[in-house]
């Protein structure tokens, strides 16, 4: 640790609607990496905030995610979310092999083939919302249900198991210290469940993602049972962690910023581009995710990082870097297309991004098409937001039409 860098204690517990965390904004303005102390873990870490510097961290082989395993690394949750075998904590070349094989299940062509199933699931949920009548909670009717149903359906999980899997996944994302035991139990339950499912799919392949990943080949290479089970668990997690939050966040923005809704009504063909700009803007989580550890001394964004130092990146601040995105706090629908970091970057970019985008396009597209008079049923300040997990999303989103 460099002597002239004081450590900043970061709870990252800001939960006010979709406003940007002032603590993160302050760390961005410092202009150089900060030393931070997180709620859990026995060490401090460097925090990297700028787009180019984050890109360096995520692609520099001297910074290892695999190296954190077995250590009480700095993090937001009492129980580490990732399993040691997860693709999220692998380094190249092993991660490259697993990613290449697993991503064969998520090619644009394959995801396009899944779109009719996603649309069918969405329409079934919207049918129920219409039958319920206004006011209705969009979170429970669509945002919560569609990503869960989609990923569990595509993984081939039996419908009667869905509530149990969803509850176990939720337990892994809670930040309170009193949740440690429940989170460890949930992780063990999920790991065992998906190991058994993989075994079944090896014997009896079906039209599901696990069977598709099991069949993926690169010459003689294929995924082994443990890799398959952990990847399936990761997909079940991301199905609840990312798309779930983003559907309700996106609808909240559309219903509180009339100019966005008007634009999509006038130009529905721009939906994908509008969604990407909104995803760049939305602070979809609190704080930071999984750190890396320096394998050797290196220079990083103007500071000397020592071997053994932990390094965290913030995709949220990278998405608001003014050098990359002029007027970054503005949702600019005319902004030239430029990749954002909401789905990660480099060797740990989300392999299921094409699926997540298809879900978001279907959810927003079908919702606006079927409910042209959609609006919030309560004032925006009365919407209740999650405060107990690492995510940012409304707990309920009462809508009428």
C-alpha positions as a Markdown table, in Angstrom:
| # | Residue | x | y | z |
|---|---|---|---|---|
| 1 | Unk | 0.0 | 0.0 | 0.0 |
| 2 | Unk | 1.3 | 3.4 | -0.9 |
| 3 | Unk | 1.7 | 5.6 | 2.2 |
| 4 | Unk | 0.1 | 8.7 | 0.9 |
| 5 | Unk | -3.2 | 7.0 | 0.1 |
| 6 | Unk | -5.6 | 7.2 | 3.1 |
| 7 | Unk | -8.3 | 4.4 | 3.2 |
| 8 | Unk | -11.9 | 5.4 | 2.6 |
| 9 | Unk | -14.6 | 3.3 | 4.4 |
| 10 | Unk | -17.3 | 2.5 | 1.8 |
| 11 | Unk | -20.6 | 1.0 | 2.9 |
| 12 | Unk | -22.1 | 1.7 | -0.6 |
| 13 | Unk | -25.6 | 1.5 | 1.0 |
| 14 | Unk | -27.2 | 4.3 | -1.1 |
| 15 | Unk | -30.7 | 3.2 | -2.2 |
| 16 | Unk | -32.5 | 6.4 | -3.3 |
| 17 | Unk | -34.4 | 5.5 | -6.5 |
| 18 | Unk | -32.0 | 5.5 | -9.5 |
| 19 | Unk | -30.0 | 8.5 | -8.3 |
| 20 | Unk | -26.2 | 8.0 | -8.6 |
| 21 | Unk | -24.5 | 7.1 | -5.3 |
| 22 | Unk | -22.8 | 10.3 | -4.0 |
| 23 | Unk | -20.0 | 8.2 | -2.4 |
| 24 | Unk | -19.1 | 6.8 | -5.8 |
| 25 | Unk | -19.5 | 10.2 | -7.5 |
| 26 | Unk | -17.0 | 11.6 | -4.9 |
| 27 | Unk | -14.5 | 8.8 | -5.6 |
| 28 | Unk | -14.8 | 9.4 | -9.3 |
| 29 | Unk | -14.0 | 13.1 | -8.9 |
| 30 | Unk | -10.7 | 12.3 | -7.0 |
| 31 | Unk | -9.1 | 11.7 | -10.4 |
| 32 | Unk | -6.9 | 8.8 | -9.1 |
| 33 | Unk | -7.6 | 5.4 | -7.6 |
| 34 | Unk | -8.6 | 5.3 | -3.9 |
| 35 | Unk | -7.9 | 2.8 | -1.2 |
| 36 | Unk | -11.3 | 1.5 | 0.1 |
| 37 | Unk | -12.5 | -0.6 | 3.0 |
| 38 | Unk | -15.7 | -2.6 | 2.3 |
| 39 | Unk | -18.1 | -4.1 | 4.9 |
| 40 | Unk | -16.6 | -7.6 | 4.7 |
| 41 | Unk | -13.1 | -9.0 | 4.1 |
| 42 | Unk | -9.8 | -8.7 | 6.0 |
| 43 | Unk | -8.0 | -6.2 | 3.6 |
| 44 | Unk | -8.4 | -2.9 | 1.9 |
| 45 | Unk | -8.5 | -2.6 | -1.9 |
| 46 | Unk | -7.8 | -0.2 | -4.7 |
| 47 | Unk | -10.9 | 1.2 | -6.5 |
| 48 | Unk | -10.6 | 1.9 | -10.2 |
| 49 | Unk | -13.3 | 4.2 | -11.6 |
| 50 | Unk | -12.4 | 5.5 | -15.1 |
| 51 | Unk | -13.5 | 3.7 | -18.3 |
| 52 | Unk | -10.0 | 3.2 | -19.7 |
| 53 | Unk | -8.5 | 2.2 | -16.4 |
| 54 | Unk | -11.3 | -0.3 | -15.7 |
| 55 | Unk | -10.8 | -1.7 | -19.2 |
| 56 | Unk | -7.1 | -2.2 | -18.4 |
| 57 | Unk | -7.9 | -4.0 | -15.1 |
| 58 | Unk | -10.4 | -6.4 | -16.8 |
| 59 | Unk | -7.9 | -7.4 | -19.5 |
| 60 | Unk | -4.5 | -7.4 | -17.7 |
| 61 | Unk | -3.3 | -10.9 | -17.0 |
| 62 | Unk | -1.2 | -9.6 | -14.0 |
| 63 | Unk | -4.5 | -9.1 | -12.2 |
| 64 | Unk | -6.2 | -12.4 | -11.2 |
| 65 | Unk | -9.6 | -13.3 | -10.1 |
| 66 | Unk | -8.6 | -16.9 | -9.4 |
| 67 | Unk | -6.1 | -15.6 | -6.9 |
| 68 | Unk | -8.7 | -14.4 | -4.5 |
| 69 | Unk | -10.0 | -17.9 | -3.8 |
| 70 | Unk | -9.2 | -19.1 | -0.3 |
| 71 | Unk | -8.8 | -15.5 | 0.9 |
| 72 | Unk | -11.2 | -13.4 | 2.9 |
| 73 | Unk | -11.3 | -10.8 | 0.1 |
| 74 | Unk | -12.9 | -7.4 | 0.4 |
| 75 | Unk | -16.6 | -7.6 | -0.7 |
| 76 | Unk | -20.2 | -6.3 | -0.1 |
| 77 | Unk | -21.8 | -9.6 | 1.1 |
| 78 | Unk | -21.1 | -11.7 | 4.2 |
| 79 | Unk | -20.9 | -14.9 | 2.2 |
| 80 | Unk | -18.9 | -14.8 | -1.1 |
| 81 | Unk | -21.5 | -15.1 | -3.9 |
| 82 | Unk | -19.3 | -17.0 | -6.4 |
| 83 | Unk | -18.2 | -20.6 | -6.1 |
| 84 | Unk | -14.5 | -21.3 | -6.4 |
| 85 | Unk | -15.2 | -23.3 | -9.7 |
| 86 | Unk | -17.2 | -20.5 | -11.2 |
| 87 | Unk | -16.3 | -19.0 | -14.5 |
| 88 | Unk | -16.5 | -15.6 | -12.7 |
| 89 | Unk | -13.3 | -16.4 | -10.8 |
| 90 | Unk | -11.3 | -18.2 | -13.5 |
| 91 | Unk | -8.3 | -16.7 | -15.3 |
| 92 | Unk | -7.3 | -17.3 | -18.9 |
| 93 | Unk | -6.6 | -19.7 | -20.5 |
| 94 | Unk | -9.0 | -21.9 | -18.5 |
| 95 | Unk | -11.7 | -19.2 | -18.4 |
| 96 | Unk | -11.3 | -18.7 | -22.2 |
| 97 | Unk | -12.0 | -22.4 | -22.8 |
| 98 | Unk | -15.1 | -22.5 | -20.5 |
| 99 | Unk | -16.4 | -19.2 | -21.9 |
| 100 | Unk | -16.0 | -20.3 | -25.4 |
| 101 | Unk | -17.8 | -23.6 | -24.8 |
| 102 | Unk | -20.6 | -22.1 | -22.7 |
| 103 | Unk | -21.2 | -19.2 | -25.0 |
| 104 | Unk | -22.1 | -21.5 | -27.8 |
| 105 | Unk | -25.5 | -21.8 | -26.1 |
| 106 | Unk | -25.9 | -18.0 | -26.4 |
| 107 | Unk | -25.0 | -17.2 | -30.0 |
| 108 | Unk | -27.3 | -14.5 | -31.5 |
| 109 | Unk | -28.8 | -17.1 | -33.8 |
| 110 | Unk | -29.6 | -19.5 | -30.9 |
| 111 | Unk | -31.0 | -16.6 | -28.8 |
| 112 | Unk | -33.2 | -15.5 | -31.7 |
| 113 | Unk | -34.6 | -19.0 | -31.7 |
| 114 | Unk | -35.4 | -18.6 | -28.0 |
| 115 | Unk | -37.2 | -15.3 | -28.5 |
| 116 | Unk | -40.6 | -16.9 | -29.3 |
| 117 | Unk | -40.4 | -18.8 | -25.9 |
| 118 | Unk | -39.5 | -15.5 | -24.1 |
| 119 | Unk | -42.4 | -13.7 | -25.8 |
| 120 | Unk | -44.8 | -16.5 | -24.9 |
| 121 | Unk | -43.8 | -16.3 | -21.3 |
| 122 | Unk | -44.1 | -12.5 | -21.3 |
| 123 | Unk | -47.5 | -12.6 | -22.9 |
| 124 | Unk | -48.7 | -15.2 | -20.4 |
| 125 | Unk | -47.6 | -12.9 | -17.5 |
| 126 | Unk | -49.1 | -9.8 | -19.1 |
| 127 | Unk | -52.4 | -11.7 | -19.7 |
| 128 | Unk | -52.6 | -12.3 | -15.9 |
| 129 | Unk | -51.8 | -8.6 | -15.2 |
| 130 | Unk | -54.6 | -7.5 | -17.6 |
| 131 | Unk | -57.0 | -10.0 | -15.9 |
| 132 | Unk | -55.9 | -8.6 | -12.5 |
| 133 | Unk | -56.8 | -5.1 | -13.7 |
| 134 | Unk | -55.3 | -1.8 | -12.6 |
| 135 | Unk | -53.6 | -0.9 | -10.3 |
| 136 | Unk | -51.2 | -3.8 | -10.6 |
| 137 | Unk | -47.6 | -4.3 | -9.4 |
| 138 | Unk | -45.4 | -4.6 | -12.4 |
| 139 | Unk | -42.5 | -6.1 | -10.4 |
| 140 | Unk | -44.5 | -9.2 | -9.3 |
| 141 | Unk | -46.4 | -9.5 | -12.5 |
| 142 | Unk | -43.5 | -9.1 | -15.0 |
| 143 | Unk | -40.1 | -7.8 | -13.8 |
| 144 | Unk | -39.6 | -10.4 | -11.1 |
| 145 | Unk | -41.3 | -13.3 | -12.9 |
| 146 | Unk | -40.1 | -13.1 | -16.6 |
| 147 | Unk | -36.3 | -13.4 | -16.1 |
| 148 | Unk | -36.8 | -16.2 | -13.4 |
| 149 | Unk | -39.2 | -18.1 | -15.6 |
| 150 | Unk | -37.1 | -17.6 | -18.7 |
| 151 | Unk | -33.8 | -18.8 | -17.4 |
| 152 | Unk | -35.3 | -21.7 | -15.4 |
| 153 | Unk | -37.4 | -22.7 | -18.4 |
| 154 | Unk | -34.4 | -22.5 | -20.7 |
| 155 | Unk | -32.2 | -24.5 | -18.1 |
| 156 | Unk | -34.9 | -27.2 | -18.1 |
| 157 | Unk | -35.7 | -26.8 | -14.3 |
| 158 | Unk | -39.1 | -28.4 | -13.5 |
| 159 | Unk | -41.8 | -25.7 | -12.9 |
| 160 | Unk | -42.5 | -27.1 | -9.4 |
| 161 | Unk | -38.9 | -26.4 | -8.4 |
| 162 | Unk | -39.0 | -22.7 | -9.5 |
| 163 | Unk | -40.0 | -21.1 | -6.2 |
| 164 | Unk | -37.4 | -23.1 | -4.2 |
| 165 | Unk | -34.6 | -22.1 | -6.7 |
| 166 | Unk | -35.7 | -18.5 | -6.7 |
| 167 | Unk | -35.6 | -18.3 | -2.9 |
| 168 | Unk | -32.1 | -19.8 | -2.7 |
| 169 | Unk | -30.8 | -17.4 | -5.3 |
| 170 | Unk | -32.3 | -14.5 | -3.4 |
| 171 | Unk | -30.6 | -15.6 | -0.2 |
| 172 | Unk | -27.2 | -15.3 | -1.9 |
| 173 | Unk | -27.7 | -11.6 | -2.7 |
| 174 | Unk | -28.7 | -10.3 | 0.8 |
| 175 | Unk | -26.0 | -8.2 | 2.4 |
| 176 | Unk | -26.8 | -8.4 | 6.1 |
| 177 | Unk | -24.3 | -10.2 | 8.4 |
| 178 | Unk | -27.0 | -12.2 | 10.0 |
| 179 | Unk | -27.6 | -13.8 | 6.5 |
| 180 | Unk | -24.3 | -15.6 | 6.4 |
| 181 | Unk | -25.6 | -19.1 | 7.4 |
| 182 | Unk | -28.7 | -18.9 | 5.2 |
| 183 | Unk | -26.5 | -17.8 | 2.2 |
| 184 | Unk | -24.1 | -20.7 | 2.7 |
| 185 | Unk | -27.0 | -23.2 | 3.0 |
| 186 | Unk | -28.6 | -21.7 | -0.2 |
| 187 | Unk | -25.3 | -22.0 | -2.1 |
| 188 | Unk | -24.9 | -25.7 | -1.1 |
| 189 | Unk | -28.5 | -26.4 | -2.0 |
| 190 | Unk | -28.2 | -24.8 | -5.5 |
| 191 | Unk | -24.8 | -26.5 | -6.2 |
| 192 | Unk | -26.2 | -29.9 | -5.3 |
| 193 | Unk | -29.4 | -29.3 | -7.4 |
| 194 | Unk | -27.6 | -28.3 | -10.5 |
| 195 | Unk | -25.0 | -31.1 | -10.2 |
| 196 | Unk | -28.0 | -33.6 | -10.2 |
| 197 | Unk | -29.6 | -31.8 | -13.2 |
| 198 | Unk | -26.4 | -32.0 | -15.2 |
| 199 | Unk | -26.2 | -35.7 | -14.4 |
| 200 | Unk | -29.8 | -36.2 | -15.8 |
| 201 | Unk | -29.1 | -34.1 | -18.9 |
| 202 | Unk | -25.9 | -36.2 | -19.7 |
| 203 | Unk | -28.2 | -39.3 | -19.7 |
| 204 | Unk | -31.2 | -37.7 | -21.3 |
| 205 | Unk | -30.4 | -34.5 | -23.3 |
| 206 | Unk | -33.3 | -32.2 | -24.1 |
| 207 | Unk | -33.9 | -28.8 | -25.8 |
| 208 | Unk | -32.5 | -26.9 | -22.8 |
| 209 | Unk | -29.4 | -24.8 | -22.2 |
| 210 | Unk | -27.6 | -27.4 | -20.0 |
| 211 | Unk | -28.0 | -30.0 | -22.8 |
| 212 | Unk | -26.7 | -27.4 | -25.3 |
| 213 | Unk | -23.7 | -26.5 | -23.2 |
| 214 | Unk | -23.0 | -30.3 | -22.6 |
| 215 | Unk | -23.0 | -30.8 | -26.4 |
| 216 | Unk | -20.7 | -27.9 | -27.1 |
| 217 | Unk | -17.4 | -28.9 | -28.5 |
| 218 | Unk | -14.1 | -27.3 | -29.5 |
| 219 | Unk | -12.1 | -30.1 | -31.1 |
| 220 | Unk | -11.8 | -32.6 | -28.3 |
| 221 | Unk | -12.6 | -30.0 | -25.6 |
| 222 | Unk | -16.0 | -30.0 | -23.7 |
| 223 | Unk | -17.3 | -28.9 | -20.4 |
| 224 | Unk | -17.0 | -31.4 | -17.5 |
| 225 | Unk | -19.9 | -32.0 | -15.1 |
| 226 | Unk | -18.6 | -29.6 | -12.4 |
| 227 | Unk | -18.1 | -26.8 | -14.9 |
| 228 | Unk | -21.6 | -27.3 | -16.3 |
| 229 | Unk | -23.2 | -27.3 | -12.9 |
| 230 | Unk | -21.4 | -24.1 | -11.8 |
| 231 | Unk | -22.2 | -22.4 | -15.1 |
| 232 | Unk | -25.9 | -23.3 | -14.7 |
| 233 | Unk | -25.8 | -21.9 | -11.2 |
| 234 | Unk | -24.2 | -18.7 | -12.4 |
| 235 | Unk | -26.9 | -18.3 | -15.1 |
| 236 | Unk | -29.7 | -18.9 | -12.5 |
| 237 | Unk | -28.0 | -16.1 | -10.4 |
| 238 | Unk | -27.6 | -13.7 | -13.2 |
| 239 | Unk | -31.2 | -14.4 | -14.3 |
| 240 | Unk | -32.3 | -13.0 | -11.0 |
| 241 | Unk | -29.6 | -10.4 | -10.5 |
| 242 | Unk | -29.5 | -8.5 | -13.7 |
| 243 | Unk | -32.5 | -8.7 | -16.0 |
| 244 | Unk | -34.9 | -8.8 | -13.0 |
| 245 | Unk | -33.7 | -5.5 | -11.7 |
| 246 | Unk | -33.4 | -3.9 | -15.1 |
| 247 | Unk | -36.9 | -4.5 | -16.3 |
| 248 | Unk | -38.4 | -2.6 | -13.4 |
| 249 | Unk | -35.7 | 0.0 | -13.5 |
| 250 | Unk | -36.3 | 0.6 | -17.2 |
| 251 | Unk | -40.1 | 0.8 | -16.8 |
| 252 | Unk | -39.6 | 3.2 | -13.9 |
| 253 | Unk | -37.5 | 5.5 | -16.0 |
| 254 | Unk | -39.9 | 5.3 | -18.9 |
| 255 | Unk | -42.9 | 6.2 | -16.7 |
| 256 | Unk | -41.1 | 9.0 | -14.9 |
| 257 | Unk | -39.4 | 10.6 | -17.9 |
| 258 | Unk | -42.2 | 11.2 | -20.5 |
| 259 | Unk | -39.7 | 12.2 | -23.2 |
| 260 | Unk | -38.3 | 8.6 | -23.3 |
| 261 | Unk | -41.8 | 7.1 | -23.6 |
| 262 | Unk | -42.8 | 9.5 | -26.3 |
| 263 | Unk | -39.6 | 8.7 | -28.3 |
| 264 | Unk | -40.3 | 4.9 | -28.2 |
| 265 | Unk | -44.0 | 5.5 | -29.1 |
| 266 | Unk | -42.8 | 7.5 | -32.2 |
| 267 | Unk | -39.8 | 5.3 | -33.1 |
| 268 | Unk | -40.3 | 1.7 | -31.7 |
| 269 | Unk | -37.6 | 0.5 | -34.1 |
| 270 | Unk | -35.0 | 2.3 | -31.9 |
| 271 | Unk | -35.9 | 0.2 | -28.8 |
| 272 | Unk | -32.6 | -1.7 | -28.6 |
| 273 | Unk | -30.5 | 1.5 | -28.8 |
| 274 | Unk | -32.7 | 3.3 | -26.2 |
| 275 | Unk | -32.3 | 0.3 | -23.9 |
| 276 | Unk | -28.5 | 0.3 | -24.2 |
| 277 | Unk | -28.4 | 4.0 | -23.3 |
| 278 | Unk | -30.7 | 3.4 | -20.3 |
| 279 | Unk | -28.6 | 0.5 | -19.2 |
| 280 | Unk | -25.5 | 2.6 | -19.4 |
| 281 | Unk | -27.2 | 5.2 | -17.2 |
| 282 | Unk | -28.9 | 3.0 | -14.6 |
| 283 | Unk | -26.9 | 2.3 | -11.4 |
| 284 | Unk | -28.0 | -1.3 | -11.4 |
| 285 | Unk | -26.1 | -2.4 | -8.2 |
| 286 | Unk | -24.5 | -1.0 | -5.1 |
| 287 | Unk | -20.7 | -0.5 | -4.9 |
| 288 | Unk | -18.6 | -3.2 | -6.5 |
| 289 | Unk | -18.5 | -6.8 | -7.5 |
| 290 | Unk | -15.7 | -9.4 | -7.5 |
| 291 | Unk | -12.1 | -8.0 | -7.0 |
| 292 | Unk | -8.9 | -9.1 | -8.6 |
| 293 | Unk | -5.5 | -9.6 | -6.9 |
| 294 | Unk | -2.2 | -8.3 | -8.3 |
| 295 | Unk | 0.2 | -11.1 | -9.1 |
| 296 | Unk | 3.1 | -8.7 | -9.4 |
| 297 | Unk | 3.9 | -5.0 | -8.9 |
| 298 | Unk | 2.4 | -2.9 | -11.6 |
| 299 | Unk | 1.5 | 0.7 | -12.5 |
| 300 | Unk | -2.3 | 1.3 | -12.7 |
| 301 | Unk | -4.0 | 4.6 | -13.5 |
| 302 | Unk | -1.1 | 6.5 | -11.9 |
| 303 | Unk | -0.6 | 4.5 | -8.7 |
| 304 | Unk | 1.8 | 1.7 | -7.8 |
| 305 | Unk | -0.1 | -1.4 | -7.1 |
| 306 | Unk | 1.9 | -4.0 | -5.1 |
| 307 | Unk | 1.8 | -7.8 | -5.6 |
| 308 | Unk | -0.9 | -9.1 | -3.3 |
| 309 | Unk | -3.0 | -5.9 | -3.4 |
| 310 | Unk | -6.7 | -6.3 | -4.2 |
| 311 | Unk | -8.2 | -4.2 | -7.0 |
| 312 | Unk | -11.9 | -3.5 | -7.4 |
| 313 | Unk | -13.4 | -1.8 | -10.5 |
| 314 | Unk | -16.7 | 0.1 | -10.7 |
| 315 | Unk | -18.6 | -0.5 | -13.9 |
| 316 | Unk | -21.1 | 2.1 | -12.6 |
| 317 | Unk | -18.5 | 4.9 | -12.7 |
| 318 | Unk | -17.0 | 3.7 | -15.9 |
| 319 | Unk | -20.4 | 4.1 | -17.5 |
| 320 | Unk | -20.4 | 7.7 | -16.3 |
| 321 | Unk | -16.9 | 8.6 | -17.4 |
| 322 | Unk | -17.2 | 12.0 | -19.1 |
| 323 | Unk | -14.2 | 11.3 | -21.3 |
| 324 | Unk | -16.0 | 8.3 | -22.7 |
| 325 | Unk | -19.6 | 9.6 | -22.6 |
| 326 | Unk | -20.0 | 13.4 | -22.9 |
| 327 | Unk | -22.7 | 14.6 | -20.4 |
| 328 | Unk | -22.6 | 11.2 | -18.8 |
| 329 | Unk | -25.4 | 11.8 | -16.3 |
| 330 | Unk | -27.9 | 12.6 | -19.1 |
| 331 | Unk | -29.9 | 9.9 | -20.9 |
| 332 | Unk | -29.1 | 11.1 | -24.4 |
| 333 | Unk | -31.1 | 9.2 | -27.1 |
| 334 | Unk | -28.9 | 10.7 | -29.8 |
| 335 | Unk | -25.7 | 9.6 | -28.2 |
| 336 | Unk | -23.5 | 7.8 | -30.8 |
| 337 | Unk | -23.4 | 4.1 | -30.1 |
| 338 | Unk | -20.5 | 3.1 | -27.8 |
| 339 | Unk | -20.2 | -0.1 | -25.7 |
| 340 | Unk | -21.0 | 0.3 | -22.0 |
| 341 | Unk | -19.9 | -1.8 | -19.1 |
| 342 | Unk | -23.3 | -2.9 | -17.6 |
| 343 | Unk | -22.6 | -6.5 | -18.7 |
| 344 | Unk | -19.0 | -6.3 | -17.6 |
| 345 | Unk | -15.9 | -6.2 | -19.9 |
| 346 | Unk | -13.1 | -8.3 | -21.1 |
| 347 | Unk | -12.7 | -11.9 | -20.0 |
| 348 | Unk | -15.6 | -11.6 | -17.5 |
| 349 | Unk | -18.2 | -10.0 | -19.7 |
| 350 | Unk | -21.6 | -11.7 | -19.3 |
| 351 | Unk | -21.8 | -14.6 | -21.7 |
| 352 | Unk | -25.6 | -14.5 | -21.5 |
| 353 | Unk | -25.8 | -10.8 | -22.6 |
| 354 | Unk | -27.6 | -11.7 | -25.9 |
| 355 | Unk | -30.3 | -13.5 | -23.8 |
| 356 | Unk | -30.6 | -10.6 | -21.3 |
| 357 | Unk | -31.1 | -8.1 | -24.1 |
| 358 | Unk | -33.7 | -10.3 | -25.8 |
| 359 | Unk | -35.6 | -10.5 | -22.4 |
| 360 | Unk | -35.4 | -6.7 | -22.0 |
| 361 | Unk | -36.5 | -6.0 | -25.6 |
| 362 | Unk | -39.4 | -8.4 | -25.3 |
| 363 | Unk | -40.5 | -7.2 | -21.9 |
| 364 | Unk | -40.4 | -3.5 | -22.8 |
| 365 | Unk | -41.7 | -4.0 | -26.3 |
| 366 | Unk | -44.7 | -6.1 | -25.4 |
| 367 | Unk | -45.6 | -4.0 | -22.4 |
| 368 | Unk | -45.7 | -0.7 | -24.4 |
| 369 | Unk | -47.6 | -2.4 | -27.2 |
| 370 | Unk | -50.2 | -4.0 | -25.1 |
| 371 | Unk | -50.7 | -1.2 | -22.6 |
| 372 | Unk | -50.6 | 2.1 | -24.5 |
| 373 | Unk | -51.9 | 4.1 | -21.6 |
| 374 | Unk | -49.4 | 2.7 | -19.1 |
| 375 | Unk | -48.5 | 5.0 | -16.2 |
| 376 | Unk | -47.5 | 5.0 | -12.5 |
| 377 | Unk | -50.4 | 4.5 | -10.1 |
| 378 | Unk | -48.6 | 6.3 | -7.3 |
| 379 | Unk | -46.4 | 9.4 | -7.2 |
| 380 | Unk | -42.7 | 8.5 | -8.0 |
| 381 | Unk | -41.6 | 9.4 | -4.4 |
| 382 | Unk | -43.9 | 6.7 | -3.0 |
| 383 | Unk | -42.2 | 3.9 | -4.9 |
| 384 | Unk | -40.4 | 1.6 | -2.4 |
| 385 | Unk | -36.8 | 0.6 | -3.3 |
| 386 | Unk | -34.7 | -2.4 | -2.2 |
| 387 | Unk | -32.3 | -1.7 | 0.6 |
| 388 | Unk | -31.3 | -5.2 | 1.7 |
| 389 | Unk | -29.3 | -6.6 | -1.3 |
| 390 | Unk | -26.5 | -5.4 | -3.5 |
| 391 | Unk | -29.0 | -4.5 | -6.2 |
| 392 | Unk | -30.9 | -1.3 | -7.1 |
| 393 | Unk | -34.5 | -1.8 | -8.1 |
| 394 | Unk | -38.1 | -1.0 | -7.0 |
| 395 | Unk | -39.7 | -3.5 | -4.6 |
| 396 | Unk | -43.0 | -2.7 | -6.1 |
| 397 | Unk | -44.0 | -0.7 | -9.2 |
| 398 | Unk | -47.8 | 0.0 | -9.0 |
| 399 | Unk | -49.0 | 0.8 | -12.6 |
| 400 | Unk | -52.3 | 1.6 | -14.2 |
| 401 | Unk | -53.5 | 1.9 | -17.8 |
